[in-house]
Amino acid sequence: MSGTIKKGQAITFRLPSDTPDHLLRELQRLKEAEKRNFSSKIAEFALEGLGKNSQKERETITVPIPKQLSKEQRAWLRHAHSEALLGNIVYQLLNDPVRATAILASMNSTSLSVDEALYLQEEDQPAEAPQPTRTVQQEPEFDDLDSIDSIEIEREEIQEEKEEDLDDLLGSFLDKMNK
């Protein structure tokens, strides 16, 4: 017998002596039904069994997807690199559920700040909307243009801080994934 098994090679085997009778009857029925394709059908069963056995060695989960996937998305999911990436992401999320909640909240929110996104999700709808009070403010006779510049500078600083916080969160998440 050669050392390697090749495609198209015939393989013979003996049924174990302790094979149950109902399986022998099923094999006989399959042989009569398939006739010349019997060996192909048995090979199909053997390969299916090997596939299931190798899947048992890997830790797997089934996750429902909220929307139907396109052909391209399904093809991407079947790729080995995609499976590894998604497996790593799920593992990291299971290791740190708080971070998983934060990431989900940030993905579902239009806010750039994770803390703000979490706050928006936790915020309950008020039972009764408070009645707005009207206050009349007298406008000053002149506008202070310097204050407008300082407001714009403050907005830019806040925006930069939000972007840095998001980068820190994603950076540490990706660092953990790469480990």
Backbone as CSV, one residue per row, in Angstrom:
resi,resn,N_x,N_y,N_z,CA_x,CA_y,CA_z,C_x,C_y,C_z
1,MET,0.846,-1.181,0.000,0.000,0.000,0.000,0.887,1.238,0.000
2,SER,0.546,2.213,-0.828,1.352,3.429,-0.911,1.098,4.306,0.310
3,GLY,2.018,5.245,0.566,1.961,6.084,1.758,0.889,7.159,1.711
4,THR,0.509,7.620,0.523,-0.462,8.705,0.450,-1.717,8.255,-0.290
5,ILE,-2.823,8.842,0.098,-4.092,8.571,-0.576,-4.322,9.697,-1.571
6,LYS,-4.710,9.320,-2.789,-4.923,10.297,-3.849,-6.387,10.306,-4.265
7,LYS,-6.783,11.392,-4.919,-8.146,11.482,-5.437,-8.369,10.388,-6.466
8,GLY,-9.540,9.761,-6.423,-9.880,8.718,-7.380,-9.341,7.343,-7.018
9,GLN,-8.561,7.248,-5.961,-7.984,5.973,-5.550,-9.057,5.111,-4.885
10,ALA,-9.056,3.811,-5.185,-9.996,2.874,-4.570,-9.508,2.523,-3.171
11,ILE,-10.427,2.512,-2.235,-10.116,2.143,-0.853,-11.052,1.001,-0.473
12,THR,-10.503,-0.070,0.045,-11.342,-1.183,0.509,-11.253,-1.257,2.019
13,PHE,-12.339,-1.698,2.622,-12.346,-1.840,4.076,-13.309,-2.954,4.461
14,ARG,-13.125,-3.479,5.643,-14.003,-4.521,6.174,-14.963,-3.895,7.168
15,LEU,-16.181,-4.394,7.152,-17.133,-3.957,8.169,-16.778,-4.652,9.472
16,PRO,-16.793,-3.950,10.569,-16.484,-4.586,11.855,-17.489,-5.696,12.171
17,SER,-17.031,-6.708,12.873,-17.906,-7.843,13.192,-19.031,-7.452,14.151
18,ASP,-18.870,-6.351,14.853,-19.921,-5.924,15.781,-20.870,-4.888,15.162
19,THR,-20.901,-4.812,13.816,-21.815,-3.891,13.135,-23.250,-4.337,13.399
20,PRO,-24.110,-3.430,13.856,-25.499,-3.806,14.152,-26.248,-4.267,12.892
21,ASP,-27.212,-5.164,13.087,-27.980,-5.718,11.967,-28.756,-4.644,11.208
22,HIS,-29.300,-3.664,11.917,-30.082,-2.637,11.215,-29.198,-1.821,10.260
23,LEU,-27.922,-1.633,10.597,-27.005,-0.940,9.683,-26.655,-1.818,8.481
24,LEU,-26.506,-3.115,8.711,-26.241,-4.032,7.595,-27.416,-4.037,6.617
25,ARG,-28.658,-4.063,7.167,-29.842,-4.022,6.297,-29.879,-2.702,5.508
26,GLU,-29.543,-1.615,6.163,-29.538,-0.313,5.486,-28.479,-0.284,4.379
27,LEU,-27.310,-0.841,4.638,-26.264,-0.925,3.606,-26.731,-1.778,2.426
28,GLN,-27.396,-2.894,2.715,-27.902,-3.771,1.654,-28.952,-3.042,0.812
29,ARG,-29.847,-2.327,1.483,-30.889,-1.577,0.781,-30.245,-0.482,-0.093
30,LEU,-29.240,0.186,0.434,-28.534,1.230,-0.308,-27.817,0.639,-1.525
31,LYS,-27.216,-0.542,-1.362,-26.502,-1.200,-2.457,-27.468,-1.566,-3.582
32,GLU,-28.657,-2.057,-3.214,-29.656,-2.418,-4.225,-30.221,-1.177,-4.917
33,ALA,-30.374,-0.105,-4.187,-30.942,1.115,-4.772,-29.923,1.837,-5.657
34,GLU,-28.703,1.936,-5.215,-27.684,2.714,-5.929,-26.999,1.925,-7.036
35,LYS,-26.936,0.625,-6.912,-26.280,-0.275,-7.867,-24.851,0.172,-8.156
36,ARG,-24.584,0.706,-9.343,-23.211,1.051,-9.719,-22.689,2.275,-8.972
37,ASN,-23.567,3.093,-8.428,-23.144,4.290,-7.699,-22.977,4.032,-6.199
38,PHE,-23.065,2.768,-5.805,-22.986,2.432,-4.380,-21.666,2.912,-3.760
39,SER,-20.555,2.665,-4.437,-19.259,3.062,-3.870,-19.158,4.590,-3.759
40,SER,-19.726,5.301,-4.722,-19.717,6.768,-4.645,-20.534,7.251,-3.451
41,LYS,-21.657,6.590,-3.207,-22.512,6.973,-2.084,-21.804,6.684,-0.756
42,ILE,-21.130,5.555,-0.659,-20.388,5.207,0.563,-19.240,6.203,0.768
43,ALA,-18.555,6.571,-0.319,-17.471,7.558,-0.219,-18.027,8.896,0.277
44,GLU,-19.215,9.259,-0.215,-19.865,10.493,0.232,-20.113,10.451,1.743
45,PHE,-20.636,9.320,2.227,-20.886,9.168,3.667,-19.587,9.238,4.469
46,ALA,-18.543,8.595,3.950,-17.263,8.582,4.665,-16.683,9.994,4.757
47,LEU,-16.705,10.726,3.661,-16.165,12.090,3.666,-17.000,13.014,4.548
48,GLU,-18.315,12.818,4.537,-19.185,13.618,5.404,-18.860,13.347,6.873
49,GLY,-18.644,12.085,7.203,-18.282,11.722,8.579,-16.945,12.316,8.991
50,LEU,-15.974,12.303,8.076,-14.675,12.907,8.376,-14.806,14.412,8.596
51,GLY,-15.636,15.043,7.774,-15.852,16.484,7.926,-16.468,16.818,9.272
52,LYS,-17.458,16.038,9.681,-18.090,16.269,10.983,-17.105,16.025,12.114
53,ASN,-16.258,15.021,11.953,-15.270,14.710,12.984,-14.281,15.859,13.146
54,SER,-13.819,16.430,12.028,-12.867,17.542,12.127,-13.546,18.794,12.674
55,GLN,-14.852,18.958,12.419,-15.570,20.102,12.974,-15.720,19.969,14.477
56,LYS,-15.847,18.754,14.974,-15.973,18.554,16.420,-14.694,18.965,17.137
57,GLU,-13.563,18.829,16.460,-12.294,19.220,17.061,-12.215,20.729,17.239
58,ARG,-12.828,21.477,16.344,-12.852,22.936,16.461,-14.068,23.335,17.276
59,GLU,-13.907,24.360,18.068,-15.024,24.903,18.841,-15.840,25.780,17.895
60,THR,-17.100,25.435,17.668,-17.921,26.208,16.746,-19.214,26.641,17.417
61,ILE,-19.761,27.750,16.912,-21.071,28.220,17.353,-21.873,28.601,16.117
62,THR,-23.183,28.608,16.256,-24.060,29.042,15.182,-24.669,30.365,15.597
63,VAL,-24.534,31.361,14.740,-25.008,32.703,15.060,-26.033,33.123,14.012
64,PRO,-27.246,33.484,14.436,-28.227,33.965,13.454,-27.850,35.360,12.961
65,ILE,-28.018,35.576,11.689,-27.719,36.866,11.072,-29.047,37.619,10.917
66,PRO,-29.089,38.911,11.284,-30.364,39.630,11.255,-30.972,39.812,9.860
67,LYS,-30.139,39.850,8.831,-30.648,40.023,7.467,-30.014,38.975,6.574
68,GLN,-30.682,38.681,5.448,-30.153,37.693,4.513,-28.890,38.227,3.845
69,LEU,-27.925,37.335,3.643,-26.650,37.730,3.054,-26.686,37.585,1.537
70,SER,-25.884,38.391,0.863,-25.742,38.276,-0.588,-24.756,37.143,-0.894
71,LYS,-24.656,36.788,-2.180,-23.725,35.729,-2.579,-22.286,36.100,-2.236
72,GLU,-21.933,37.371,-2.459,-20.573,37.824,-2.181,-20.267,37.734,-0.688
73,GLN,-21.249,38.109,0.126,-21.047,38.046,1.576,-20.891,36.602,2.037
74,ARG,-21.706,35.692,1.480,-21.582,34.277,1.849,-20.231,33.721,1.420
75,ALA,-19.777,34.107,0.233,-18.467,33.653,-0.245,-17.365,34.180,0.667
76,TRP,-17.488,35.439,1.103,-16.500,36.020,2.012,-16.486,35.266,3.335
77,LEU,-17.670,34.889,3.830,-17.748,34.162,5.102,-17.083,32.793,5.023
78,ARG,-17.156,32.153,3.857,-16.596,30.804,3.707,-15.069,30.805,3.593
79,HIS,-14.494,31.951,3.344,-13.040,32.043,3.199,-12.374,31.787,4.553
80,ALA,-11.268,31.075,4.549,-10.589,30.698,5.797,-10.154,31.917,6.608
81,HIS,-9.668,32.956,5.929,-9.225,34.157,6.650,-10.400,34.863,7.313
82,SER,-11.545,34.899,6.623,-12.736,35.534,7.190,-13.221,34.766,8.409
83,GLU,-13.226,33.440,8.307,-13.633,32.616,9.453,-12.719,32.869,10.643
84,ALA,-11.427,32.941,10.383,-10.472,33.180,11.467,-10.689,34.558,12.084
85,LEU,-10.899,35.561,11.248,-11.127,36.922,11.739,-12.389,36.990,12.592
86,LEU,-13.491,36.458,12.079,-14.752,36.493,12.827,-14.662,35.670,14.108
87,GLY,-13.997,34.529,14.042,-13.816,33.722,15.244,-13.039,34.464,16.307
88,ASN,-11.994,35.162,15.884,-11.183,35.942,16.819,-11.993,37.083,17.428
89,ILE,-12.796,37.759,16.603,-13.632,38.857,17.104,-14.632,38.334,18.122
90,VAL,-15.311,37.243,17.803,-16.303,36.679,18.733,-15.628,36.251,20.026
91,TYR,-14.465,35.637,19.924,-13.745,35.208,21.127,-13.391,36.407,22.010
92,GLN,-12.888,37.479,21.386,-12.539,38.678,22.150,-13.770,39.293,22.806
93,LEU,-14.884,39.311,22.089,-16.113,39.868,22.650,-16.632,39.022,23.809
94,LEU,-16.483,37.711,23.712,-16.916,36.841,24.806,-16.012,36.990,26.024
95,ASN,-14.748,37.309,25.789,-13.821,37.517,26.905,-14.098,38.806,27.656
96,ASP,-14.628,39.813,26.966,-14.868,41.115,27.595,-16.263,41.608,27.215
97,PRO,-17.310,41.134,27.919,-18.688,41.499,27.562,-18.973,42.999,27.656
98,VAL,-18.305,43.696,28.565,-18.528,45.137,28.686,-18.070,45.834,27.414
99,ARG,-16.925,45.427,26.919,-16.419,46.010,25.674,-17.354,45.660,24.510
100,ALA,-17.906,44.440,24.519,-18.844,44.044,23.470,-20.052,44.963,23.458
101,THR,-20.565,45.286,24.634,-21.707,46.194,24.734,-21.331,47.576,24.224
102,ALA,-20.151,48.037,24.581,-19.700,49.361,24.145,-19.544,49.412,22.629
103,ILE,-18.977,48.371,22.051,-18.783,48.347,20.601,-20.124,48.292,19.885
104,LEU,-21.042,47.460,20.378,-22.364,47.377,19.768,-23.085,48.716,19.850
105,ALA,-23.000,49.355,20.993,-23.651,50.658,21.159,-23.045,51.685,20.215
106,SER,-21.735,51.665,20.062,-21.101,52.642,19.177,-21.442,52.366,17.714
107,MET,-21.631,51.092,17.363,-21.995,50.762,15.989,-23.438,51.164,15.682
108,ASN,-24.311,51.109,16.684,-25.718,51.442,16.486,-26.009,52.919,16.663
109,SER,-25.040,53.689,17.085,-25.251,55.097,17.374,-24.555,55.955,16.336
110,THR,-25.045,57.171,16.191,-24.377,58.117,15.303,-23.363,58.944,16.070
111,SER,-23.302,58.736,17.380,-22.392,59.489,18.231,-20.969,58.998,18.035
112,LEU,-20.004,59.905,18.145,-18.604,59.515,18.019,-18.025,59.041,19.339
113,SER,-18.611,59.439,20.449,-18.120,59.061,21.765,-18.834,57.801,22.236
114,VAL,-18.072,56.792,22.659,-18.658,55.546,23.139,-19.481,55.790,24.394
115,ASP,-18.960,56.629,25.304,-19.699,56.926,26.532,-21.039,57.577,26.209
116,GLU,-21.027,58.485,25.258,-22.264,59.162,24.871,-23.226,58.178,24.210
117,ALA,-22.694,57.262,23.398,-23.541,56.271,22.740,-24.196,55.359,23.766
118,LEU,-23.433,54.947,24.779,-24.001,54.111,25.836,-25.055,54.878,26.610
119,TYR,-24.789,56.142,26.872,-25.744,56.967,27.606,-27.050,57.083,26.821
120,LEU,-26.942,57.246,25.503,-28.141,57.381,24.684,-28.959,56.101,24.679
121,GLN,-28.313,54.938,24.741,-29.051,53.686,24.751,-29.738,53.451,26.083
122,GLU,-29.100,53.859,27.176,-29.669,53.631,28.494,-30.766,54.622,28.824
123,GLU,-30.780,55.739,28.127,-31.725,56.799,28.428,-33.150,56.321,28.156
124,ASP,-34.016,56.422,29.145,-35.411,56.033,28.989,-36.202,57.188,28.413
125,GLN,-37.257,56.850,27.702,-38.142,57.884,27.193,-38.903,58.481,28.370
126,PRO,-38.937,59.795,28.528,-39.687,60.392,29.632,-41.181,60.167,29.426
127,ALA,-41.900,59.912,30.547,-43.337,59.655,30.477,-44.073,60.883,29.966
128,GLU,-43.744,62.034,30.503,-44.365,63.271,30.061,-43.266,64.252,29.689
129,ALA,-43.433,64.873,28.563,-42.445,65.856,28.143,-42.633,67.113,28.978
130,PRO,-41.568,67.658,29.554,-41.715,68.871,30.355,-42.138,70.039,29.472
131,GLN,-42.964,70.887,30.033,-43.441,72.057,29.301,-42.302,73.067,29.186
132,PRO,-41.995,73.502,27.985,-40.917,74.476,27.833,-41.349,75.828,28.411
133,THR,-40.421,76.440,29.074,-40.695,77.770,29.621,-40.114,78.796,28.681
134,ARG,-40.850,79.831,28.491,-40.400,80.871,27.569,-39.746,81.989,28.363
135,THR,-38.543,82.274,27.988,-37.847,83.404,28.593,-37.422,84.333,27.475
136,VAL,-37.631,85.543,27.689,-37.276,86.539,26.685,-35.948,87.149,27.093
137,GLN,-34.992,87.015,26.201,-33.689,87.600,26.471,-33.517,88.809,25.566
138,GLN,-33.014,89.819,26.161,-32.756,90.999,25.351,-31.410,90.827,24.674
139,GLU,-31.396,91.120,23.409,-30.162,90.982,22.658,-29.269,92.167,22.951
140,PRO,-27.975,91.905,23.099,-27.072,93.029,23.312,-27.006,93.890,22.056
141,GLU,-26.637,95.111,22.259,-26.618,96.040,21.138,-25.455,95.770,20.193
142,PHE,-24.447,95.047,20.646,-23.327,94.730,19.773,-22.992,93.240,19.943
143,ASP,-22.450,92.639,18.901,-22.061,91.228,18.949,-20.582,91.136,19.270
144,ASP,-20.269,90.177,20.105,-18.875,89.956,20.464,-18.317,88.885,19.528
145,LEU,-17.628,89.281,18.489,-17.106,88.343,17.500,-15.997,87.469,18.062
146,ASP,-15.286,87.939,19.079,-14.234,87.129,19.681,-14.810,85.861,20.313
147,SER,-15.996,85.953,20.894,-16.581,84.774,21.539,-16.960,83.715,20.509
148,ILE,-17.313,84.118,19.296,-17.644,83.157,18.245,-16.415,82.340,17.885
149,ASP,-15.259,82.997,17.761,-14.026,82.281,17.455,-13.687,81.287,18.557
150,SER,-13.857,81.684,19.812,-13.522,80.772,20.906,-14.482,79.591,20.947
151,ILE,-15.743,79.787,20.586,-16.710,78.680,20.540,-16.301,77.684,19.464
152,GLU,-15.886,78.177,18.289,-15.462,77.286,17.217,-14.213,76.509,17.616
153,ILE,-13.288,77.151,18.303,-12.066,76.474,18.754,-12.425,75.380,19.756
154,GLU,-13.338,75.672,20.680,-13.759,74.667,21.660,-14.418,73.482,20.969
155,ARG,-15.245,73.734,19.963,-15.902,72.650,19.221,-14.865,71.772,18.528
156,GLU,-13.845,72.394,17.927,-12.801,71.621,17.257,-12.033,70.765,18.251
157,GLU,-11.742,71.303,19.434,-11.030,70.531,20.458,-11.866,69.348,20.925
158,ILE,-13.153,69.555,21.135,-14.041,68.465,21.558,-14.101,67.400,20.477
159,GLN,-14.198,67.815,19.209,-14.249,66.874,18.097,-12.966,66.045,18.040
160,GLU,-11.787,66.677,18.236,-10.519,65.953,18.221,-10.453,64.955,19.363
161,GLU,-10.947,65.328,20.544,-10.947,64.407,21.684,-11.829,63.204,21.402
162,LYS,-12.983,63.411,20.780,-13.883,62.308,20.449,-13.212,61.351,19.484
163,GLU,-12.523,61.890,18.465,-11.851,61.046,17.488,-10.725,60.253,18.144
164,GLU,-9.982,60.872,19.069,-8.907,60.169,19.765,-9.466,59.045,20.629
165,ASP,-10.587,59.281,21.321,-11.204,58.236,22.147,-11.614,57.046,21.294
166,LEU,-12.213,57.293,20.126,-12.624,56.225,19.236,-11.410,55.461,18.728
167,ASP,-10.337,56.184,18.369,-9.113,55.527,17.911,-8.509,54.666,19.011
168,ASP,-8.516,55.155,20.260,-7.986,54.369,21.376,-8.780,53.091,21.552
169,LEU,-10.105,53.178,21.480,-10.956,52.003,21.661,-10.701,50.981,20.569
170,LEU,-10.711,51.430,19.313,-10.491,50.501,18.210,-9.069,49.961,18.222
171,GLY,-8.105,50.817,18.556,-6.708,50.372,18.582,-6.481,49.282,19.603
172,SER,-7.008,49.461,20.806,-6.808,48.434,21.833,-7.572,47.167,21.478
173,PHE,-8.740,47.298,20.848,-9.500,46.122,20.431,-8.722,45.339,19.379
174,LEU,-8.164,46.057,18.396,-7.400,45.382,17.355,-6.109,44.796,17.911
175,ASP,-5.484,45.463,18.883,-4.288,44.906,19.516,-4.611,43.590,20.197
176,LYS,-5.733,43.538,20.899,-6.133,42.295,21.566,-6.398,41.196,20.554
177,MET,-7.008,41.570,19.405,-7.301,40.568,18.378,-6.026,39.981,17.806
178,ASN,-4.997,40.797,17.659,-3.752,40.337,17.056,-2.945,39.440,17.976
179,LYS,-3.237,39.472,19.289,-2.459,38.654,20.232,-2.761,37.195,20.098
